[in-house]
Amino acid sequence: MPRMDAEIVTNAPYTEPLIATLTKLGFEMEVIDWLPTEENGTTIIAAQFTELDADAFFDEITRITEPFDVTLMGAGMVERPSPVVARPGVFRRHGVWLG
């Protein structure tokens, strides 16, 4: 089963309810705070092993995040190389990515 992830940018007061919803649905998350800018926000990387293909996963994560004030930056399959051959944080994404 492939591992899919989504990069989501959210603004308060929606961050905590979104994290609670994603947790309840079995997503693993990495929460990254943005530096203060004109549009303060939090980036959430939500990941899950799923039988969905990249397009269906994108549709599903869109449906899940729709009630929240978010920007979905993209969603799809993450292919991570062997730790022996890659620096930490180096990976390639496949799927539907915006921007």
C-alpha positions, -999 to +999 in steps of 0.1 A: +000+000+000+015+034-009+020+062+015+002+094+005+007+128+020-009+162+017+006+197+024-020+219+040-017+255+051-043+266+077-050+297+098-062+299+134-088+291+147-090+261+123-056+245+130-066+226+162-099+213+148-082+202+116-055+184+135-081+166+156-101+156+125-070+143+107-059+124+138-093+108+142-091+096+106-057+079+112-033+104+096+002+109+108+011+146+110+041+169+110+031+204+121+053+233+109+047+269+122+052+296+097+073+327+105+051+358+110+041+373+077+011+391+064-007+358+062+001+339+094-005+302+091+006+268+100+017+241+075+006+206+082+020+176+064-006+148+068+003+113+057-014+080+055-010+046+040-039+041+016-052+020-013-064+051-031-045+064-061-031+099-061-062+115-078-086+098-054-064+107-024-064+143-035-102+143-038-105+126-003-082+151+014-101+180-003-133+166+011-119+163+046-103+198+046-132+216+029-150+227+062-118+244+074-101+276+062-072+259+045-050+261+014-043+226+000-009+229-015-009+194-029-014+158-022+000+126-036+024+097-032+057+102-015+086+080-026+114+081+000+148+068-010+169+045+012+185+064+041+219+051+030+218+069-003+200+101+006+204+131+029+176+135+055+146+153+040+153+144+004+124+127-013+104+128-045+067+134-047+043+119-072+007+130-076-013+162-078+007+193-068-004+228-071+017+259-076 
